[in-house]
Amino acid sequence: MGFADKTKVPEMKTRTEIELLLRKNGATGFGYSWDDKRDQILFQWRTHRLKFELPMVTKAKNKTHLEQLNRQRWRALLLVIRAKLEAVSSGISIFEEEFLAHIVTNDGQTVGEHLVPRLQSGGRLALPPAETAP
């Protein structure tokens, strides 16, 4: 059994919980969109725009099972966001560290969309040399 695999909480209620959680923690904007492959939330936090894509289940035993699997994914997303915000508020890490992969860059893609394919293909990331003290 996985996390929230028996949840009855409707997706819309979970989205609202995510929005309220983000607002409570400093987000200044929130949006939601969907297409036939994924749901997506966007939010603004300070100078950063962030995007979480949630691939939707398209195949299941039946419609009821499909709806259950998608509700479970929304609950899991809420858990992930809540855990990241808790890590930030507890001083374990900073916002940019926790949410780095989801920060949207100037071209509309996230940092993760740029870097993950390079890492998965065995590529190495070229980072700028460390600055030396004067």
C-alpha positions in Angstrom: 0.0 0.0 0.0 1.2 3.5 -0.8 0.7 6.8 0.8 -3.0 8.0 0.6 -3.9 5.1 -1.7 -7.4 4.9 -0.1 -8.0 8.7 0.1 -11.5 9.9 -0.5 -10.4 13.6 -0.6 -11.4 15.1 -4.0 -8.6 16.6 -6.2 -10.1 20.1 -6.0 -10.0 20.0 -2.2 -6.4 19.0 -2.2 -5.5 21.7 -4.7 -7.2 24.2 -2.5 -5.2 22.9 0.5 -2.0 23.3 -1.5 -2.9 26.9 -2.5 -3.7 27.8 1.1 -0.5 26.2 2.4 1.6 28.1 -0.2 -0.2 31.4 0.6 0.4 30.9 4.3 4.1 30.4 3.7 4.6 33.5 1.5 3.5 32.7 -2.0 2.1 35.8 -3.8 0.4 34.1 -6.7 -1.0 30.7 -7.6 -2.4 29.1 -10.7 -3.6 25.7 -11.9 -3.9 24.2 -15.3 -4.5 20.8 -16.9 -4.4 19.0 -20.2 -5.1 15.3 -21.1 -1.6 14.3 -19.8 -0.9 16.3 -16.7 -2.1 18.7 -14.1 0.1 21.6 -13.2 0.4 24.1 -10.4 2.3 27.4 -10.7 3.1 29.8 -7.9 5.1 32.9 -7.2 7.4 33.1 -4.3 9.5 36.3 -3.9 11.3 36.7 -7.2 10.8 33.0 -8.2 8.1 31.4 -10.3 7.7 27.7 -9.7 6.0 24.9 -11.5 5.0 21.4 -10.4 3.7 19.0 -13.0 1.7 16.1 -11.9 1.4 13.4 -14.6 -2.1 11.9 -14.5 -2.9 8.3 -14.6 -4.5 7.5 -17.9 -4.8 3.7 -17.6 -6.4 1.8 -14.7 -8.7 -1.2 -14.1 -11.7 1.0 -14.3 -12.8 4.7 -14.0 -13.2 4.4 -10.2 -9.7 3.1 -9.8 -8.3 5.8 -12.2 -9.9 8.5 -10.1 -8.5 7.0 -6.9 -5.0 6.9 -8.3 -5.2 10.5 -9.3 -6.6 11.6 -5.9 -3.7 9.7 -4.3 -1.2 11.6 -6.5 -2.6 14.9 -5.5 -2.3 13.9 -1.8 1.3 12.9 -2.4 2.0 16.3 -4.0 0.5 18.1 -1.0 2.8 15.9 1.3 5.9 16.8 -0.8 5.2 20.5 -0.7 4.4 20.5 3.0 7.6 18.6 3.8 9.7 21.0 1.7 8.1 24.0 3.4 8.7 22.4 6.8 12.3 21.9 6.0 12.6 25.6 5.2 10.8 26.8 8.2 12.8 24.5 10.5 16.1 25.9 9.2 17.1 22.5 7.7 17.5 24.1 4.3 16.6 27.2 2.4 13.7 27.7 -0.1 15.9 27.7 -3.2 17.5 24.4 -2.1 14.2 22.6 -1.5 12.5 23.9 -4.6 15.4 24.3 -7.0 14.2 21.7 -9.6 10.9 23.5 -9.8 12.1 27.0 -10.4 11.1 28.3 -13.8 13.9 29.7 -15.9 13.6 32.5 -18.5 12.7 30.0 -21.3 9.7 28.6 -19.4 11.3 25.4 -18.5 12.2 24.4 -14.9 15.8 24.0 -13.7 14.9 20.3 -13.4 13.8 20.1 -17.0 17.1 21.5 -18.1 19.4 19.4 -15.8 17.7 16.0 -15.2 18.0 14.8 -18.8 21.8 15.6 -18.7 22.2 13.8 -15.4 20.2 10.7 -16.6 22.3 10.4 -19.7 25.5 10.2 -17.6 26.5 13.8 -18.3 28.3 15.9 -15.9 27.3 19.3 -14.9 29.9 22.0 -15.5 29.8 24.5 -12.7 31.6 27.7 -12.6 34.9 27.7 -10.6 34.7 28.7 -7.0 35.5 32.3 -6.3 38.7 32.8 -4.4 39.0 35.2 -1.6 41.0 38.4 -2.3 
